[in-house]
Amino acid sequence: MAWTRRYDEPEPQRVNKWLAQSGVCSRREAEALIAEGLVSIDGETVSDPGRKIERGQTLTLEGRAEDKVAGGFTVMLHKPVSIVSGQPEPGQTPAVRLLTRSALVGESPVIPDASTRLAPVGRLDMDSRGLLLLSDYGVVAKAVIGPQSDLEKEYLVRVAGEVDEGRLSRLRHGLSLDGRRLKPAKVTRTGDGRLRFVLKEGRNRQIRRMCDLVGLKVVDLLRIRVGPLKLGDLPQGKWRALTPAERDALIRPPPPRP
């Protein structure tokens, strides 16, 4: 069954850009669909990847295209310490290797094998644990780690060192990494040597480096939330497939409250 949508924006827009903004697929995926002749405007097959759609026109994705962009495959893994999120060095174990049938919680339309290409969406370093998303769907990656992403990522962190108000204030507002100012962070004390971080960015080893800058050493780091997705009681080393509703909540988060 074909997918159709009418374009109602006042200004013409490139087809690939509009499909990406609509959460249908990434720009690259849209260009691939166009190259396969699976996209049409008002019944005319689109052959130019730079083609623009105008107000009042209707775009159609053929049935095969809809199958290709129906949401891909995205999973949530409770990553243990010592597991690498992405490409491993010799002797290291990549997170994707943990996605076995025996480690699955619930049901999944796919059991990954050597031919399944899933990439980490927002990495956790080898010494950290918790919620790790892996996906073959470009729109999910864009929503979570793209330059325009506004999704919160929440962590529970145990540190060594004195946690005083001065250090907390610097962690919230006063730090730069690699010559670039960090976005404001929500950092609260949850117990003796225990902190909760809520970030809207994900620079390399960001929390560990932030703590180093204020004289604290991270002893344990657990990611418990990415946007609306919570790790919950998913056991360490286990994984589950995201539901379509969870995937859509990542791609189209609710508007901010007034």
VENSULRA-V241235 format. One line per field, one symbol per residue. phi: phi as a letter, one per 40 degrees, with the letter a starting at -180 (. if undefined). psi: psi as a letter, one per 30 degrees, with the letter a starting at -180 (. if undefined). burial: b if it has 24 or more other ideal C-beta (glycine too) atoms within 12 Angstrom, else e. A space follows every 50 residues. Layout:
phi->???
psi->???
burial->???
This chain:
phi->.cbbaccbccbdaddcccccccgcacccccccccccgbbbbfgbccbccc dbbbdgcbcbbcdcccccbchfbbbbbccccgcccbcccdgcbcdccccb ccccbgbacbbdbcccbbbcbgcbcccbbhcbcbabbcccccccbccccb ccbbbbbbbbhccbccccccccbbbbbfgbcccdbcbbcbicgbbbbbbb aacdfdcccccdcbgbbccabbcbabfccbcfbcccgbaacccdcccccc cbcccccc
psi->klkkkkkgleklkkeeeeeeffgelleeeeeeeefgggklkhfkkkfjfg kkklkflkkkkleeeeeeggfakklkkjklkfkkebkllkflklefffil effkkblkfkjkaffkjkkkjjlklfgllajkkklgjeeeeeeeglfgkg kkkkkkkklklkjleeeeeeeefglkkhgkkllkkjklkfajgklkkjlg lilkheeeeeeefggkkkekkkkfkjbfkkebgklkflllkkleeeeeee eilllkk.
burial->eebebebeeeeebbbbbbbbbbbbbbbebbbebbeeebbbbeeeebeeee bebeeebebbbbeebeebbbbbbbbbbbbbeebbbbeeeeeeebbbbbbe eebbbeebebebeeeeebbbbbbbbbebbbbbbbbbbbbbbbbbbbeebe bbbbbbbbbeeebeeebbebbbeebebeeeebeebebebeeeeebbbbbb bbbeebbbebbeebebebeebbbbbbbbbebeebeebbbbbbeeebbbeb beeeeeee
